[in-house]
Structures are given as C-alpha cells and as structure tokens.
Amino acid sequence: MTVLRLVLGDQCARSLSALEDLDPARDVVLMMEVRQEGTYVPHHAQKIALILSAMRHFARALAARGVRVDYVRLDDAGNTHSFGGEVARAVARHRPARIVLTQPGEWRVLEMARRWEDEHAIPVEIREDARFLNPLPEFFRWAGGRKQLRMEFFYREMRRATGLLMEEGEPAGGQWNLDAENRKPLPRGLRPPAPPRFAPDAITQEVIALVQREFNATFGTLDTFNWPVTAQEARIALDDFVAHRLPLFGDHQDAMAEGEPFLFHSLLSPAMNIGLLLPREVCDAAEAAWRAGLVPLNAAEGFIRQVLGWREYVRGLYWLRMPGYARMNALEAHRPLPAFYWTANSGMRCVDQAVAQTRDHAYAHHIQRLMVTGNYALLAGIHPDAVNEWYLAVYADAYQWVELPNVTGMVLHADGGVMASKPYAASGAYINRMSDHCGRCRFDVKRSAGEGACPFNALYWDFIARHAERFAANPRMAMPLATLRKMDPAKLAAMRATAAAHLDSVAPLG
C-alpha cells in the first residue's frame, strides 16, 4: 500500500525522519509550493526564493535516487495554495494507506497536520524531527520542575551528552562559556574575508523570476541572492567559514561595522534551518578545527554555543510553551511598529544600517537583531505581535520555532523572564562601544536629552523609569535602578520628555 510522505520547505534533508523507511517502489513523496506559506507574513523575497530553490533541488535529488516525487509548483494549474488543500488533492490522486511527515517547525502547521487524520479518514504519523541534537522529550524532561529555564545550564548538559569540547568529563580549557572573550569591537583596518559566492543555476534563476513575478510586493531585493541551495553548496559554505572566518569569530562576534554586513559570521543558519546542514556536522567541523590548532578555543566555543546551546534551547522552549508563548506581553507593550523598520530612514545610523542590510541580504547578525533593532523595540514598547511578525518576515533563517522565543523572550522580555533573567536593554553607549556607527550618526551618542540627543539614551532611562517597580525585585537590575534613584529629577524629566517627543515623531506603517 502506498504511503504518502510529506516533505515541507524547511525539511530538505536526506536524513529526514519522514523518509527513513521509504519504499521507492510504492511510496510517494509530496512537496508543495503554496502561496499561503509565502504570504502569511510579508516574507523577504530572498527567503521565498531560498526555500523554493532548495525544494526544487531536493526534489530533483530524490528523483535521481528513484523516488517518486509528486511536486506541486506554485504556478501549477489547480494549486489550492494551502497545505491542507494540496494534501487533500494528493490523497485523491494516490489513495495512500497512510500519511507520514516529520513534525513541522511551526505550531500553526502542526495544528493543520493534526486534523488530516479525521479529514481524510486515514492514519497520519507525525515523527520526531531527528535533525536536532536534543529530542523534545529530553528537553521536556530537563525543563520539568525547574523554576528557571536558563540556557547556560541546558548548554552544559548538551556538552556532556555530545562530548563536544569536553576533555575527561570537563569543559575544554576549564570553562563552559567564554562569552567574556567574544566582545571585541572590530579594529580599524581589519577587513573580514568575503563569504563564498554561489552563482544561481538554472533552477534558482527560474525561481528568482517566479518570485519577482508572483511576490513583487514583498520586502527586500533579489539582486544580492547568494544563499546555498543544496547540501553540497552548504558544505562548501561551512568549510569556507571554518577556514577563513571562524578563527576571528570568537573575538569579534558582537562587533558591528559600517559596510561590513557579514564580518566573521558563518551565514549558515538559513542552510541549517532548511535541512541542508545538520547541527552535528557543523559543530564537529568547528571542534575539529580547534583540536587541529587552526582556531582558538573562544572561537570554537562561541560558535558551538550558538548551535548546540541557543538553537537547541529555543526550539525546546518553543514547543514546551506553545501556543500560549505567542500571546505573552509581560511588559504591556502596545506601540505599533515604526515604518522605518521597512524603510531604513529613522535617522539613527545603527538602526538604518541594520534595516538596510536586512533589506539587501535578508540577514543581520545576532547583535544587530538583539541590541539594535530589538533593543529599540524593547525600549520603545512596541507590541510583541508586531515585532515578531517583522523578524519572522525579513530574515532568511526565520521560522517561528527559532524566531518567537528569541524575540518574545530574549529581545522583548515579553515572557516575564522565562528565558532571560533580565531585559537586554541598553543605551547608545553600548552601540558606540561595539560599532563605528555613532560617529556617522546625526544624533549625538553623548547626549541624553534635547534636540539632537541619541534616542537610545532617552528611551533607555524612560524604559527603566517606566518599569522601575516591576524590576525592583530583580537583582540583575539593581545597578540601573540604583542609578535611577540617585538621578537628578530634572535630568530624568528632561530625558523622559525627549523620549516622549521622539516617540511622538515616529510614524507607524501606514
């Protein structure tokens, strides 16, 4: 009897659990390009093109192995443009005995899949996504009974479980976390090496033309598309990163610099999040480079922590806390998203650089996301729904399982401290320390009030004052609260007035 095996757009991995026991003689793999998935948020054009190109390349690779692939293209006649509609049509075409799929990465898609068994009166098997290093039942076991779900303690368990960067049961170098060694600004004159180029082949060119035609109102340009779309290209990208950028990644992973959108970052998360690379092979490559003496420990550890720690942790937290996590707004933020998140015309150099880079490359590194665009949203009190939608839409690596915890928990502190022990709020001084943006900005980073003052400074103290009572019992907020109590009331009033005037001047998206 035929088994209908679904492969979703972010599941282009040969090791996908839905394909483990595939019988090419009987089974059918269903892959679907549907408009609903490209428009439920206004996705970046490069993100749509990346997914569609990876899907088409993956389908071709399956077919080359003798697998029967039922591939529904976006412009096929009869396309219902929804997962549910295309599954229904495939069931009618193939009359399968059952449906098998790997657990989707988003709650809303899982909820769709859970209805298919009743809708089609055939068994539907939803399998664990084995592409991750930490099975969800293991994360739920770790989280059970804990008052605080801190990533650092999860990360240590993952190091022990995998053996990565371990020596005789202890962390290599004697420390679990070398984050304190990862905070150097980029020295003047140091030019990071460019990432490898992946010239679009015929399939990708066809997809780019399709996206330009069918999604012409979406955010972002396709002119700079340079993402790997096959496992082979992704491996080239991994090897290039380890050889050329990982050695200095540790020192400068928190740095920001004018005209340097990529610095020493890997750019591998889009490939990982659609299955072209697996987290174990990525971590193994970084560890092997360290053991061979090619990269320092702080570089290998800092990178592995992002993959083995944060990536696995946020995925577990997402599935542990959904669907309620998506509705959290602990700081009662209600402002709309400013239009400059789409136009890059705020006048704040750091924000405009991050937004313009996002528009041009569907990419910004973690400090730009957390401490620039995210920090502004936190300080200004922008509603979590608006911020989450923006982050989900504009980045090539954004899927709700990874985006929502990072934004709701880490960026906005909207979960009330489930993820982070304090809000990651900062004034312009942090941005000035970690970048060269402030020297080219029309606002003065050394001023906190009045015309021309850096908005981050006034917004920071307005944020602290606004939430002083809420944070009074948080020991990690003791220092800014103590400073607030000692502050001259007239100075505070001037800063809060500057913050209010700035927010009044900000136009929401029309």
Secondary structure as the mmCIF struct_conf table of DSSP 4:
data_model
#
loop_
_struct_conf.conf_type_id
_struct_conf.id
_struct_conf.beg_label_comp_id
_struct_conf.beg_label_asym_id
_struct_conf.beg_label_seq_id
_struct_conf.end_label_comp_id
_struct_conf.end_label_asym_id
_struct_conf.end_label_seq_id
STRN STRN1 VAL A 3 LEU A 6
TURN_TY1_P TURN_TY1_P1 GLY A 9 ASP A 10
TURN_TY1_P TURN_TY1_P2 ARG A 14 SER A 15
HELX_RH_3T_P HELX_RH_3T_P1 SER A 17 LEU A 19
TURN_TY1_P TURN_TY1_P3 GLU A 20 ASP A 21
TURN_TY1_P TURN_TY1_P4 PRO A 24 ARG A 26
STRN STRN2 VAL A 28 MET A 32
HELX_RH_AL_P HELX_RH_AL_P1 ARG A 35 THR A 39
TURN_TY1_P TURN_TY1_P5 TYR A 40 PRO A 42
HELX_RH_AL_P HELX_RH_AL_P2 ALA A 45 ALA A 64
TURN_TY1_P TURN_TY1_P6 ARG A 65 GLY A 66
STRN STRN3 ARG A 68 VAL A 72
TURN_TY1_P TURN_TY1_P7 LEU A 74 ASP A 75
TURN_TY1_P TURN_TY1_P8 ALA A 77 GLY A 78
BEND BEND1 HIS A 81 SER A 82
HELX_RH_AL_P HELX_RH_AL_P3 PHE A 83 HIS A 94
BEND BEND2 ALA A 97 ALA A 97
STRN STRN4 ARG A 98 THR A 102
HELX_LH_PP_P HELX_LH_PP_P1 GLN A 103 PRO A 104
BEND BEND3 GLY A 105 GLU A 106
HELX_RH_AL_P HELX_RH_AL_P4 TRP A 107 HIS A 120
TURN_TY1_P TURN_TY1_P9 ALA A 121 ALA A 121
BEND BEND4 ILE A 122 ILE A 122
STRN STRN5 VAL A 124 ARG A 127
TURN_TY1_P TURN_TY1_P10 ALA A 130 ARG A 131
BEND BEND5 PHE A 132 ASN A 134
HELX_RH_AL_P HELX_RH_AL_P5 LEU A 136 ALA A 143
TURN_TY1_P TURN_TY1_P11 GLY A 144 GLY A 145
BEND BEND6 LYS A 147 LYS A 147
HELX_RH_AL_P HELX_RH_AL_P6 MET A 151 THR A 162
TURN_TY1_P TURN_TY1_P12 LEU A 164 LEU A 165
STRN STRN6 MET A 166 GLU A 167
TURN_TY1_P TURN_TY1_P13 GLU A 168 GLY A 169
STRN STRN7 GLU A 170 PRO A 171
HELX_RH_3T_P HELX_RH_3T_P2 ALA A 172 GLY A 174
BEND BEND7 TRP A 176 TRP A 176
HELX_RH_3T_P HELX_RH_3T_P3 ASP A 179 GLU A 181
BEND BEND8 ASN A 182 ASN A 182
HELX_LH_PP_P HELX_LH_PP_P2 LYS A 184 PRO A 187
TURN_TY1_P TURN_TY1_P14 ARG A 188 GLY A 189
HELX_LH_PP_P HELX_LH_PP_P3 PRO A 192 ARG A 197
HELX_RH_AL_P HELX_RH_AL_P7 ALA A 202 GLU A 214
TURN_TY1_P TURN_TY1_P15 ASN A 216 ALA A 217
BEND BEND9 THR A 218 GLY A 220
BEND BEND10 LEU A 222 LEU A 222
TURN_TY1_P TURN_TY1_P16 ASP A 223 THR A 224
BEND BEND11 THR A 230 THR A 230
HELX_RH_AL_P HELX_RH_AL_P8 ALA A 231 HIS A 244
TURN_TY1_P TURN_TY1_P17 ARG A 245 ARG A 245
HELX_RH_AL_P HELX_RH_AL_P9 LEU A 246 HIS A 252
TURN_TY1_P TURN_TY1_P18 GLN A 253 ASP A 254
TURN_TY1_P TURN_TY1_P19 GLU A 258 GLY A 259
BEND BEND12 PRO A 261 PHE A 262
TURN_TY1_P TURN_TY1_P20 LEU A 263 PHE A 264
HELX_RH_AL_P HELX_RH_AL_P10 SER A 269 ASN A 273
TURN_TY1_P TURN_TY1_P21 ILE A 274 GLY A 275
BEND BEND13 LEU A 276 LEU A 277
HELX_RH_AL_P HELX_RH_AL_P11 PRO A 279 ARG A 291
TURN_TY1_P TURN_TY1_P22 ALA A 292 GLY A 293
BEND BEND14 LEU A 294 VAL A 295
HELX_RH_AL_P HELX_RH_AL_P12 LEU A 297 ILE A 304
HELX_RH_PI_P HELX_RH_PI_P1 ARG A 305 ARG A 311
HELX_RH_AL_P HELX_RH_AL_P13 GLU A 312 ARG A 321
TURN_TY1_P TURN_TY1_P23 MET A 322 PRO A 323
HELX_RH_3T_P HELX_RH_3T_P4 GLY A 324 ARG A 327
TURN_TY1_P TURN_TY1_P24 ALA A 330 LEU A 331
STRN STRN8 ARG A 335 ARG A 335
HELX_LH_PP_P HELX_LH_PP_P4 PRO A 336 LEU A 337
STRN STRN9 PRO A 338 PRO A 338
TURN_TY1_P TURN_TY1_P25 ALA A 339 ALA A 339
HELX_RH_AL_P HELX_RH_AL_P14 PHE A 340 THR A 343
BEND BEND15 SER A 346 GLY A 347
HELX_RH_AL_P HELX_RH_AL_P15 ARG A 349 HIS A 361
BEND BEND16 ALA A 362 ALA A 362
HELX_RH_AL_P HELX_RH_AL_P16 HIS A 366 GLN A 368
HELX_RH_PI_P HELX_RH_PI_P2 ARG A 369 THR A 373
HELX_RH_AL_P HELX_RH_AL_P17 GLY A 374 ALA A 380
TURN_TY1_P TURN_TY1_P26 GLY A 381 GLY A 381
STRN STRN10 ILE A 382 ILE A 382
HELX_RH_AL_P HELX_RH_AL_P18 PRO A 384 VAL A 394
TURN_TY1_P TURN_TY1_P27 ALA A 396 ASP A 397
HELX_RH_AL_P HELX_RH_AL_P19 GLN A 400 LEU A 404
HELX_RH_PI_P HELX_RH_PI_P3 PRO A 405 VAL A 411
BEND BEND17 LEU A 412 LEU A 412
TURN_TY1_P TURN_TY1_P28 ALA A 414 ASP A 415
BEND BEND18 GLY A 416 MET A 419
BEND BEND19 SER A 421 LYS A 422
HELX_RH_AL_P HELX_RH_AL_P20 GLY A 428 MET A 434
BEND BEND20 ASP A 436 ASP A 436
HELX_RH_3T_P HELX_RH_3T_P5 CYS A 438 ARG A 440
BEND BEND21 ARG A 442 PHE A 443
STRN STRN11 ASP A 444 ASP A 444
TURN_TY1_P TURN_TY1_P29 VAL A 445 LYS A 446
BEND BEND22 ALA A 449 GLY A 450
TURN_TY1_P TURN_TY1_P30 GLU A 451 GLY A 452
STRN STRN12 ALA A 453 ALA A 453
HELX_RH_AL_P HELX_RH_AL_P21 PRO A 455 ARG A 466
TURN_TY1_P TURN_TY1_P31 HIS A 467 HIS A 467
HELX_RH_AL_P HELX_RH_AL_P22 ALA A 468 PHE A 471
TURN_TY1_P TURN_TY1_P32 ALA A 472 ALA A 473
HELX_RH_3T_P HELX_RH_3T_P6 PRO A 475 MET A 477
HELX_RH_AL_P HELX_RH_AL_P23 ALA A 478 LYS A 486
BEND BEND23 MET A 487 MET A 487
HELX_RH_AL_P HELX_RH_AL_P24 PRO A 489 SER A 505
HELX_LH_PP_P HELX_LH_PP_P5 VAL A 506 ALA A 507
STRN STRN13 PRO A 508 PRO A 508
HELX_LH_PP_P HELX_LH_PP_P6 LEU A 509 LEU A 509
#
